[in-house]
Structures are given as structure tokens and as C-alpha cells.
Amino acid sequence: PLVTPNNQVTLTVISVPATEAIVELKVPEEFYFSDQPSEEVGANSVQGDAMALSEAPIISEVSVIPSHHEILPEVEIANVEINNAIEVATGLNYNANMAVKGAAGEGTTGAVGAIDRLTHEILLSLEERKTLVVWCFDSTASLLPQRNAIHDRFDKIYEELGIIEAAGNKAFKKHEDEPLLSSIVAFGNGVELVTKKPTSSLAELKAGVKGIKNDDSGNENVFRTVYEVAKNYDKFRYVPAGGEPERNVMIVVFTDEAGSDQKGLDETVKICRRYTMPVYVVGVPAPFGRKETLMKWVDPDPKYDQSAKWGVVDQGPESLHPERIKLNFSSSKEDDLAIDSGFGPYSLTRLCVETGGIYFSVHPNRDVRRAVSRQETQAFSSHISQFFDPETMRRYRPDYVSTSEYEKRVSASKARFALVKASEMSQLDQMASPNLRFVKTDEAAFSTALSEAQQEAARLEPKINQLYEVLRSGEGDRDKEETPRWQAGYDLAIGRVLAVKVRTEAYNAMLASAKRGLKPKDPKNNTWTLKPADEISVGSQLAKLGERARMYLSRVVKDHPGTPWALLAEKELNDPVGWVWVDSFTDLTPPRMAPPGNNAPPAPARNDAKMMLKKPPPSRPPPKL
């Protein structure tokens, strides 16, 4: 047989398995975790394969990430072209776990809650380097209860710090030589350094707070105080060549007013930023669009009358200039009741924002679920009748910028300029108690009564028209406005003024029409009463203005729910702008006189001794608050 040789050679190569490298992963010493998984997709959720969720402490339609940098001492440098600086991270979703420096309004019901948060801030500072905390106390009489509460809380603060120190917290391991020092400063009309030098003695700190004497001047020179504190302790912030500052310096201020020396704000911000000294203020909520509000004062000495007295205090406004017109509601003083602005007084809050601190808005009656009456208001607190959800109010943060920058932004928009100008005009009252009921005994008397009622409306119309013309000058730029705060402010102002204008002029026109003659439903009816109504029957021009008023006010309620603007717009909408005549009958026959005593036996003699009241305790007026 034919055999074909096979010259192919087969090679078999046996490969040795490669040895896998074992990498030991180090568990991070510091991390944040939550017991509750996130419902949304993102890096912090259980859906790791989905798109990361944009989260930040401030909501914005565009996400931006800040570049962290320290503020260095002022030096002369060349002009450098850079992109827009991003100071605060913004995201599409809010995350409360992300701390934000320069917070504008952390709401609490008491100073103790703010102190607990400050304890956390102190620990964060100690993790970086040794720290000096300067506690600045308003020495006016109205802050006495709060000073006592802080005095009692100092034990808890330093006990917590001591416990953490004993547990070996690394914040204390880094600094062997007194990592935490404190100073006490009192201020009112003047500034007093209570502790002559920084100390770590808790007993010395408590004695300093307890020894602060009341200042009855009524002045709170808080910005001068912060400036002098920064200047006094600037040595701790000098940066040696190739080194770092000796200590962080935190300035904590306790006050219940906006400050008597707000002109010093810019210089105070400048020096605190120069030496990177964050300022934390435990203060009060600013009344919405108002400078002044009423504080409830009860004499702290039980030997004196304990009934409540009310004093005027400066606690606002929340913006550089008021952005709310001074206009009462119809037949009421409701507009005079202070409502929460959602933020602290402008100057103090801006000081915190620009230095990287936090403004704590403290009020013991804070409750966003219902209104608060004057009777419920705690002593040494201002009466704020309505509070709002801080999460809702974040979109409406005021412009915390310099005076020149604020005025530049206002002047750039006719709508903004008109709102600020109208808000600076004098208080405008609606018809306080207009005459609505007219009994017709004869034609002459009826006509005279109608003419007299028209006088009040005629007196108010020029003032209302002046305010309306100011606001109308900004209508052309309203649709260009993109900031929610300015949108709500302008719409509320012009909507309310239009409603008042229509209501007043319609009242006047209805009286004029009555003088020309009214036809009753029943011939015997002799009484005509004006009742509020949605319909306007005295002219198409007034009817169109009424529709515009409802349009503006309804837009505020729809676009800005849960805000002070929506609350005031709803109140105005509940008061109709039109009137209607309703006729009825009034019996003019004089009533019969009953016989004296009605033949009843005389009353028994009274025991005047039992009826005598105890002599009331002495009363004294409240001091300057």
C-alpha cells in the first residue's frame, strides 16, 4: 500500500498560572454613613450603576463645585484674569447632611440648640489646629435670660468636650498645649473684655458670664465689638514664613437686635476675612420687610407687677432696604403683625455669610404649623405671628452683598427699583372703618350722609395713586425678572396696591351712584348697606384694574406657596375689591321705656370689705431694650 509520510510536528506548551497580586485595602478612619438608604439614585444610594445624584446644601438649576481657598492677608498683586469664582456648591437636590459655611438662617427654638451646633463647629476647628473661641454677649437687660441659659450650658459644652478628649479623639491628640482657649466679651454702649486673657478654665468662664452687668443704654454696638475682637486677637492668625497660624479664632455673638452701629459692617467684614475669623451669631429672626417689632417684657423681679409690657426693638429688616410696602389690610391692623422673614437681620447675617460662619435664628415660639398669638409669646421675645419652613425659604435668600453692589443690582431693573422706592414711602392705611350703613329718613339727610362718607375715600385716593404710579413704572421689567424673591416682592406690592385702589375708588363711586337714586326691592325698605362683593358695577376701567390685581396676587399664591408673600397675597384676595348695595327695613319707632325697678324688691346690702381688691404690686416701665 501507498504510505504518505506526515512531517508535521505538534508542540504542547504547559503555562504556569500567574500569581494574583493581593492588595490590602485600608479602611478610612473618618467616614459618613446613614442607616437609611437613599431613595434616589446616585453615589450615596444602593443603585450604584445609575447616574450620580447632584446634591448640595443649596438648590440650583445648575450644579457648581467651589474651589476651596484660604483668604490671605491683603497684598499687592498683579491683575489676573480668572473664571467666575464659585463660593458655594449648588446642586439639583438638597442634602442637609452637607455642611455649608456662611449659612444665612439656621432656625432653632432656643439658644441651647444653637450651642449644641456650635460645639460641633468647635470640634471641626480643633481637628485643623488649636482654637480660640471668643464669646461675645449683649449686655442689655432683654438678653439676661439667655445669658443665664448659656451660663448653665457651659458645663455641658465643656463636659462634652472633656468626654471626647478622654475617649482619645484625634482633635485633642494633635495639640498637647491647651488646644482650646476661650475669652468672654460683653458689649452694649461700650465693649468690655471680661476675661483679660484667653483661658481654659471653665470656672473663670462661668464667673465671667455671670458677672456681666446690665447695660441700660439701649445700644448694641455689635460690629464695633467684633472688629475690636478681631484686631485684639489677630496675633493668633499671623502666618510665619513656611508655617501656619498659631490658632483658629472663632467669634460667637449672642444678641437679640440688629445692631446700633451697622455702618461699621463693611470694615468688620474686611478684617474678619483678612484673618479668616468666622463669625457665628445666635440672634433673632428678622420681621419680614420691617425694621422694628414689639418685644414682650416681664419684670424679672417678682416683687414688681408681672403683667406683660411691650417695647419696640430693632430686629430687621432681612434685606439691606425694606422690600415690602407699608400697607394695612382693610378694616384691620393685620399687616402690622410681624411675620418671619425666614432670615436674620441683614447686617448680622451678611457678617456670618461673608466670614464663613452661621447665623442662628432663635425664637422660643417657632412653629411653622400655625399662627402664634401675643399671649403665647414668651417673655423677652418678639411677637412673630407666623413662621415659615426654612427649606422653602432657601430660594428667597436676600442679596448679601455690599451697599454699592446692592444698589447696582436694584438700579439695573425698573421693577426692583420701583419696589424699593415704594417700600420706603410712608405708611398707608386703608379706609379704617368706612361707613357702610345708611338709613334714609329723608332725601337731604341721606345725601349728606353719603357725601360725608365719600370724604375719607377722597382723602386716601391721592396717596394710593402716588404709590401705584411708582410701582407701575416698573411693570415693563417685571417679565425680565428671574429671581424668585424679587418676583414675589413686586407682584405682591403692585397686586395689593391695585386691590386697595379699586376697593377705595369703587366705594366712592358706589356712594356717588346712591346719591343719584336707588330702587329698593321692597318699597317699605329705608336702609341701604354696602357689602363687599367680587363684582364691580361702577365702570369697566375699575373692573379691568380689579382683574389685574387678582392676576398679580393669584400668581404670588401659585408660584410662591408657603412664603410670607403668599400669606399676605391670600389675605388680600380674601377681601373682595367690589361692593354691592343691599336694602333692608329699619324700625325708627322709639322703644317703650320700662318702669323703673320693675316692681322688684331692693337688692341686699353688699359687704364692701369682701369686695375690696388686694393692693397691686408696684409697677415700673421696661428699660431700653
C-alpha positions in Angstrom: 0.0 0.0 0.0 0.9 3.6 -0.6 2.0 5.4 2.6 2.3 9.1 2.7 4.7 10.4 5.4 3.4 13.1 7.9 6.1 15.7 8.6 4.0 17.9 10.9 5.2 18.3 14.4 2.8 19.1 17.3 4.1 21.1 20.3 2.3 21.2 23.6 3.1 24.2 25.9 2.1 24.0 29.5 1.7 27.5 31.0 2.3 28.2 34.7 -0.7 30.1 36.3 0.1 33.7 37.1 0.2 34.6 40.8 -2.5 37.1 41.7 -1.3 40.2 43.5 -3.1 40.8 46.8 -3.7 44.4 47.7 -4.7 45.2 51.2 -7.4 48.0 51.3 -7.2 50.4 54.2 -10.5 51.3 55.8 -10.8 55.1 56.1 -10.7 56.4 59.6 -13.3 59.0 59.0 -16.4 58.4 57.0 -20.1 59.3 57.0 -22.9 56.7 56.9 -26.6 56.7 57.2 -28.9 53.9 58.5 -31.5 54.9 55.8 -30.7 54.1 52.2 -31.3 56.9 49.7 -34.5 56.6 47.7 -32.8 58.4 44.8 -30.0 57.1 42.5 -26.5 58.3 43.0 -23.2 57.8 44.7 -24.8 57.7 48.2 -27.5 55.2 47.2 -27.9 51.4 46.7 -28.3 51.9 42.9 -24.6 52.3 42.2 -24.9 51.6 38.5 -27.1 54.6 37.8 -26.4 58.2 37.3 -24.9 60.1 40.2 -27.3 62.4 42.0 -26.4 66.1 42.2 -26.7 67.1 45.9 -25.7 70.2 47.7 -26.8 72.3 50.7 -28.2 75.0 48.3 -30.6 74.1 45.5 -29.9 75.5 42.0 -30.8 74.6 38.4 -27.1 74.3 37.6 -24.6 72.3 39.7 -21.3 74.0 40.5 -18.5 72.9 42.7 -16.5 75.5 44.7 -12.7 75.8 44.7 -11.5 75.8 48.3 -9.0 78.5 49.1 -7.9 80.4 52.2 -8.2 84.1 52.4 -4.7 85.5 52.7 -3.7 88.9 54.2 -4.1 91.7 51.7 -1.0 92.1 49.5 -0.4 94.0 46.2 -0.6 91.6 43.3 -0.9 91.9 39.5 -4.3 91.7 37.8 -5.1 88.1 36.9 -7.8 87.0 34.5 -9.8 84.1 36.1 -13.1 82.5 35.6 -16.1 83.3 37.8 -15.3 82.1 41.3 -17.7 79.5 42.8 -18.0 80.1 46.5 -20.8 77.7 47.5 -21.7 74.4 46.0 -25.1 74.2 44.4 -27.0 71.1 43.2 -30.3 70.0 41.8 -31.3 68.3 45.1 -31.0 69.5 48.7 -28.9 67.4 51.2 -29.0 68.6 54.8 -26.0 66.4 55.7 -23.7 68.5 53.7 -22.4 71.4 55.9 -22.3 74.8 54.3 -20.2 77.6 55.6 -21.8 81.0 55.5 -25.3 79.8 56.3 -27.9 82.5 56.4 -30.6 81.2 58.7 -30.4 78.2 60.9 -33.7 78.2 62.8 -33.9 77.0 66.4 -36.3 77.4 69.3 -33.6 78.3 71.8 -30.0 79.3 72.2 -29.2 75.9 73.7 -29.9 74.2 70.4 -27.5 76.7 68.7 -24.9 76.0 71.3 -25.0 72.2 70.5 -24.3 73.0 66.9 -21.5 75.4 67.9 -19.9 72.6 69.9 -19.7 70.6 66.7 -18.2 73.6 64.9 -15.5 73.9 67.7 -14.6 70.2 67.2 -14.2 70.7 63.5 -11.9 73.6 64.1 -9.9 71.7 66.6 -9.3 68.9 64.0 -7.4 71.5 62.0 -5.4 73.3 64.7 -5.6 74.8 68.2 -8.5 77.1 68.6 -9.6 80.3 70.4 -13.3 80.8 70.9 -14.4 84.4 71.8 -17.9 84.5 73.4 -19.4 88.0 72.9 -22.6 88.7 75.0 -25.1 91.5 74.5 -25.3 93.1 78.0 -28.7 94.7 77.6 -31.5 93.7 80.0 -33.5 91.8 77.4 -30.8 89.2 76.9 -30.4 88.4 80.7 -32.4 85.1 80.5 -30.4 84.0 77.5 -27.1 84.8 79.3 -28.2 82.7 82.3 -29.1 79.8 80.0 -25.7 79.9 78.3 -24.0 80.1 81.7 -25.8 76.9 82.8 -25.0 75.3 79.4 -21.2 75.9 79.6 -20.9 72.9 81.9 -22.5 70.7 79.3 -20.3 72.1 76.5 -17.0 71.6 78.2 -18.2 68.3 79.7 -18.9 67.0 76.2 -15.5 68.3 75.0 -13.9 66.7 78.0 -15.6 63.3 77.5 -14.4 63.3 73.9 -10.9 64.2 75.0 -10.9 61.3 77.4 -12.0 59.0 74.7 -9.0 59.8 72.7 -10.5 62.0 70.0 -7.8 62.9 67.5 -8.9 66.5 67.6 -7.2 66.7 71.0 -4.4 64.3 70.3 -2.9 66.8 67.8 -2.4 69.6 70.4 -0.8 68.9 73.7 -0.6 72.5 74.9 -4.2 73.6 75.8 -5.9 73.1 72.4 -9.0 75.1 73.3 -8.9 78.6 74.8 -11.8 80.9 75.4 -12.5 84.6 76.1 -15.6 86.4 77.3 -16.5 89.8 75.9 -19.5 92.0 77.0 -20.9 94.7 74.8 -23.7 97.3 74.8 -22.9 101.0 74.6 -19.2 100.0 75.0 -17.0 96.9 74.8 -15.6 95.1 77.8 -13.0 92.3 77.8 -14.3 90.3 80.7 -11.5 87.7 80.7 -8.3 89.7 80.5 -6.6 87.0 78.5 -7.7 83.7 76.9 -8.3 80.9 79.4 -9.1 77.2 79.5 -10.7 77.4 83.0 -14.4 76.6 82.9 -14.9 78.3 86.4 -13.3 81.5 85.1 -15.6 81.5 82.0 -18.7 80.9 84.0 -17.8 83.6 86.5 -17.2 86.0 83.6 -20.7 85.4 82.1 -22.4 85.6 85.5 -20.6 88.9 86.2 -21.8 90.8 83.2 -23.8 93.8 84.3 -26.9 95.1 82.5 -26.4 98.0 80.1 -29.5 100.2 80.2 -28.3 102.4 77.3 -30.3 100.5 74.7 -27.4 100.5 72.4 -25.9 97.3 70.9 -22.5 98.2 69.2 -22.0 94.6 67.9 -20.0 95.5 64.8 -17.5 97.6 66.8 -17.2 94.7 69.2 -16.4 92.1 66.5 -14.0 94.5 64.9 -12.1 95.1 68.1 -12.1 91.3 69.0 -10.6 90.5 65.6 -8.0 93.3 66.0 -7.2 92.2 69.6 -6.6 88.5 68.6 -5.0 89.0 65.2 -1.7 87.7 66.6 -3.0 84.2 66.6 -3.7 84.4 62.8 -0.3 85.7 61.6 1.3 83.2 59.2 5.1 82.8 59.6 7.2 82.1 56.6 6.7 78.4 55.6 4.3 77.8 58.6 0.7 78.2 59.6 -1.2 80.3 62.1 -0.9 79.6 65.8 -4.6 79.1 66.3 -8.0 79.3 64.6 -10.2 82.1 66.1 -14.0 81.7 66.2 -16.1 84.7 67.2 -19.5 83.8 68.7 -22.0 86.6 69.3 -25.3 86.5 71.3 -27.7 89.3 70.7 -31.4 90.0 70.2 -31.2 93.0 68.0 -29.9 94.1 64.6 -27.1 96.3 66.0 -26.9 100.0 66.6 -23.7 100.5 64.5 -24.5 98.8 61.2 -22.4 101.4 59.4 -19.3 99.5 60.6 -20.4 96.3 58.8 -18.0 96.6 55.8 -14.9 97.3 57.9 -15.8 94.4 60.2 -16.3 92.0 57.3 -13.0 93.1 55.8 -10.9 92.5 59.0 -12.5 89.1 59.7 -12.0 87.9 56.2 -8.4 89.2 56.3 -7.6 87.0 59.3 -10.0 84.2 58.4 -12.1 84.5 61.6 -15.6 83.1 61.1 -18.4 84.9 63.0 -21.3 82.9 64.4 -24.3 84.8 65.6 -27.0 83.4 67.9 -29.7 86.0 67.2 -33.3 86.6 66.4 -35.5 86.2 63.2 -35.9 89.5 61.3 -39.5 90.6 60.8 -40.5 90.4 57.1 -39.8 93.7 55.4 -39.9 95.6 58.7 -37.2 97.3 60.8 -39.0 97.3 64.1 -41.1 94.8 66.1 -42.5 94.5 69.6 -40.8 92.6 72.4 -42.6 91.2 75.4 -41.1 92.3 78.7 -42.0 90.9 82.1 -40.2 92.4 85.1 -37.6 89.8 86.2 -38.1 90.9 89.9 -41.2 89.1 91.2 -41.8 91.9 93.7 -43.0 94.1 90.8 -46.0 93.8 88.6 -45.7 90.7 86.4 -48.1 91.7 83.7 -46.6 91.9 80.2 -45.4 95.1 78.7 -44.3 95.7 75.1 -41.3 97.6 73.9 -40.1 98.5 70.4 -36.9 96.8 69.3 -34.9 96.9 66.0 -34.6 93.4 64.6 -34.8 93.9 60.9 -35.2 94.1 58.1 -33.8 90.9 56.4 -32.6 92.9 53.4 -30.4 96.0 53.1 -33.5 98.1 52.4 -37.1 97.0 53.1 -38.7 95.2 50.1 -42.3 95.3 51.4 -44.7 98.2 51.2 -46.2 99.7 54.3 -49.9 99.0 53.8 -52.5 97.8 56.3 -55.3 95.4 55.4 -58.8 96.7 55.0 -60.5 97.4 58.4 -57.7 95.7 60.4 -54.2 96.1 61.7 -53.1 92.6 60.4 -50.3 94.0 58.3 -48.7 95.5 61.4 -48.3 92.0 63.0 -44.8 90.9 62.4 -44.2 87.7 60.4 -41.0 85.8 60.0 -38.8 86.7 57.0 -37.0 83.3 57.1 -33.7 85.0 57.8 -31.9 87.1 60.4 -31.2 90.9 60.3 -29.4 91.8 57.1 -26.1 93.2 58.5 -25.5 90.4 61.1 -26.4 87.7 58.6 -24.2 89.1 55.9 -21.4 89.2 58.5 -21.8 85.5 59.1 -22.2 84.7 55.4 -19.1 86.6 54.2 -16.8 85.3 57.0 -17.9 81.6 56.7 -19.9 81.4 59.9 -23.5 80.7 60.6 -26.5 82.9 61.7 -28.7 81.0 64.1 -32.3 82.5 64.1 -33.6 81.8 67.7 -37.2 82.1 68.7 -38.9 80.1 71.5 -42.3 80.1 69.8 -41.1 78.9 66.4 -43.8 76.7 64.9 -44.4 76.6 61.1 -47.8 74.7 61.5 -49.9 77.5 63.0 -50.1 81.2 63.9 -48.7 82.4 67.3 -50.7 84.9 69.4 -49.4 87.7 71.6 -50.5 85.8 74.7 -48.4 82.8 73.7 -45.2 84.8 73.1 -42.6 84.1 75.8 -41.2 86.9 77.9 -38.1 88.7 76.4 -39.1 87.5 72.9 -40.6 89.5 70.0 -44.0 88.7 68.7 -43.7 86.8 65.4 -47.2 85.7 64.4 -46.2 83.3 61.6 -43.1 81.2 60.8 -42.2 79.5 57.6 -40.4 76.3 56.6 -36.7 77.1 56.2 -36.3 74.7 53.3 -39.0 76.6 51.4 -37.3 79.9 52.2 -33.9 78.9 50.8 -34.9 80.0 47.3 -35.7 83.5 48.6 -32.3 84.4 50.2 -31.7 88.2 50.2 -28.7 89.7 48.4 -25.9 89.6 50.9 -23.6 92.0 49.0 -22.1 95.4 49.7 -24.3 98.5 49.7 -22.8 99.6 46.3 -23.4 96.2 44.7 -27.0 96.0 46.1 -27.8 99.5 44.7 -26.3 98.5 41.4 -28.5 95.4 41.2 -31.6 97.4 42.2 -30.9 100.1 39.6 -30.5 97.5 36.9 -34.2 96.7 37.0 -37.1 99.1 36.9 -39.2 96.6 38.8 -36.7 96.2 41.6 -36.1 100.0 41.8 -39.9 100.6 41.9 -40.4 98.1 44.7 -37.6 99.5 46.9 -38.8 103.1 46.3 -42.4 102.2 47.1 -41.3 100.3 50.3 -39.5 103.5 51.5 -42.7 105.6 51.3 -44.7 106.4 54.4 -47.3 104.1 56.0 -50.5 104.0 54.0 -53.7 103.0 55.8 -56.8 101.7 54.0 -60.2 103.0 55.0 -60.1 102.1 58.7 -63.9 102.0 59.4 -65.8 103.2 56.4 -69.5 103.9 56.9 -71.4 101.1 55.2 -74.9 101.5 56.6 -77.2 104.5 55.6 -80.7 104.9 57.0 -82.9 107.1 54.7 -85.1 109.3 56.8 -85.4 112.0 54.1 -83.5 112.7 50.8 -81.5 115.6 52.2 -80.2 113.8 55.2 -79.4 110.7 53.1 -77.4 112.7 50.6 -75.5 114.5 53.3 -74.5 111.2 55.0 -73.3 109.8 51.6 -71.2 112.9 50.9 -69.6 112.8 54.4 -68.7 109.1 53.8 -67.0 110.0 50.5 -64.6 112.3 52.2 -62.5 109.5 53.7 -62.1 107.8 50.3 -61.3 111.1 48.6 -58.6 111.8 51.2 -56.9 108.4 50.6 -57.1 108.3 46.8 -54.2 110.7 46.0 -51.8 108.7 48.3 -52.9 105.4 46.8 -52.4 106.7 43.3 -48.9 108.0 44.1 -47.9 104.6 45.4 -49.5 102.9 42.4 -47.7 105.2 39.9 -44.3 104.3 41.5 -44.9 100.6 41.1 -46.4 100.9 37.6 -43.2 102.4 36.4 -41.5 99.0 37.0 -44.1 96.9 35.2 -42.1 96.9 31.9 -39.2 95.0 33.5 -41.3 92.6 35.6 -41.3 89.8 33.0 -37.5 90.0 32.7 -37.0 89.3 36.5 -35.7 85.8 37.1 -35.0 85.9 40.9 -37.9 84.4 42.9 -37.5 86.8 45.8 -37.9 89.9 43.5 -40.7 88.3 41.5 -42.7 87.6 44.6 -42.0 91.0 46.1 -43.0 93.1 43.1 -46.1 91.0 42.3 -47.4 91.3 45.9 -46.8 95.0 46.1 -48.5 96.0 42.9 -51.3 93.4 43.4 -52.1 94.8 46.9 -51.9 98.4 45.8 -54.2 97.7 42.8 -56.7 96.0 45.1 -56.7 98.9 47.5 -57.0 101.4 44.6 -60.0 99.5 43.2 -61.7 99.0 46.5 -61.4 102.6 47.5 -62.5 104.1 44.2 -65.3 101.6 43.9 -66.6 102.6 47.3 -66.5 106.3 46.3 -68.3 105.5 43.1 -71.0 103.4 44.8 -71.8 106.3 47.1 -72.0 108.7 44.2 -74.4 106.4 42.4 -76.6 106.2 45.5 -76.9 110.0 45.6 -78.4 109.7 42.1 -81.1 107.4 43.4 -81.5 103.7 44.5 -84.6 101.5 43.9 -85.4 99.2 46.9 -86.7 95.6 46.3 -89.5 96.4 48.8 -91.0 99.9 48.8 -91.0 100.0 52.7 -87.3 99.4 53.0 -85.5 102.5 54.2 -81.9 101.3 54.9 -79.0 100.8 52.4 -75.9 98.8 53.3 -72.7 98.3 51.3 -71.5 94.7 51.3 -68.1 93.6 49.9 -68.5 91.7 46.6 -66.4 90.3 43.8 -68.4 92.1 41.2 -67.6 95.7 40.1 -70.6 97.5 38.7 -69.4 101.1 38.6 -67.2 101.1 35.5 -65.3 98.9 33.1 -62.0 100.6 33.9 -62.2 99.7 37.6 -63.3 96.2 36.6 -60.1 95.7 34.5 -57.9 97.0 37.3 -59.6 94.6 39.7 -58.8 91.7 37.3 -55.1 92.8 37.2 -55.0 92.9 41.0 -56.3 89.4 41.2 -53.9 88.2 38.5 -50.8 89.5 40.4 -52.0 88.2 43.8 -53.0 84.8 42.4 -49.6 84.5 40.7 -47.9 85.0 44.1 -50.0 82.3 45.8 -49.4 79.9 42.9 -45.7 80.5 42.3 -44.5 81.1 45.8 -46.5 78.8 48.2 -45.5 78.6 51.9 -43.8 82.0 51.9 -44.6 85.4 53.5 -45.5 86.8 50.1 -48.2 84.1 49.6 -49.6 84.5 53.1 -50.1 88.3 52.5 -51.5 87.7 49.0 -54.0 85.2 50.3 -55.2 87.7 52.9 -55.7 90.4 50.3 -57.5 88.0 48.0 -59.9 87.1 50.8 -61.1 90.7 50.9 -63.3 91.5 47.8 -62.5 94.6 45.8 -66.1 95.4 44.8 -69.3 96.5 46.5 -73.0 95.9 46.2 -76.0 97.7 47.7 -78.4 95.6 49.9 -81.6 97.2 51.1 -83.5 96.4 54.3 -86.0 97.9 56.8 -85.2 99.7 60.0 -87.9 100.4 62.5 -87.5 104.1 63.5 -90.2 104.0 66.2 -88.6 104.7 69.6 -88.7 101.8 72.0 -91.1 101.9 75.0 -89.5 102.7 78.4 -89.8 100.0 81.1 -90.9 101.1 84.6 -88.0 101.8 87.0 -87.2 98.8 89.2 -89.9 96.7 87.5 -91.6 96.5 91.0 -88.8 94.2 92.2 -87.6 94.1 95.9 -84.4 96.0 96.6 -81.1 94.2 96.4 -79.4 93.0 99.7 -76.7 95.2 101.1 -73.2 94.4 99.9 -70.2 93.6 102.1 -67.7 96.2 100.8 -64.9 94.7 102.8 -65.1 91.4 101.0 -65.3 93.2 97.7 -62.1 95.1 98.2 -59.2 94.0 96.0 -55.6 93.5 97.2 -53.3 96.4 96.6 -51.5 95.6 93.3 -47.7 95.2 93.4 -45.7 98.3 92.2 -45.0 98.6 88.5 -42.0 100.0 86.7 -41.6 100.7 83.0 -39.4 98.4 80.9 -35.8 99.5 80.4 -34.4 100.4 77.0 -34.5 97.1 75.2 
